[in-house]
């Protein structure tokens, strides 16, 4: 069902903004985005081991396997980034329309702040999205996320 009460013909939809921002990403930005996503996923499985946080080897190996096709495609000199950009866009768009989680609206606001402000490093998004207070390496990411979220509410 379409709701047009707040729609204006001059407004660009959030999906269109995401597609436009990701389309403008360079090879290096796509690679950085994928590496950040991979590291963020590894960090989700990290457990304390002495004074360090380590990801169990079997989980880390599985995560690296999941990301290997992206790296393999990007080593090809004739790599067409279209399909990689579609995957990145799809991940962001899927997050926009999830119907669960306690941080749904906050995640959406932070994502759109990264999409709409070209001075923000879009390749940080996966790390920012999955930043958690229990992981010692994420303290700065949590601060960034909270600052961006507060700014987005202030600008609303």
Secondary structure, DSSP 4 states (H G I P E B T S, - for coil): ----TT--TTPPPHHHHHHHHHHT--HHHHHHHHHHHHHHHHHHTEEEETTEEEE-HHHHHHHHHHHHHHHHHHHSTT--THHHHHHHHHHHHHHHT----TTHHHHHHHHHHHHH-TTS-GGGHHHHHT--TTSGGGHHHHHHHHHHHHHHHHT-
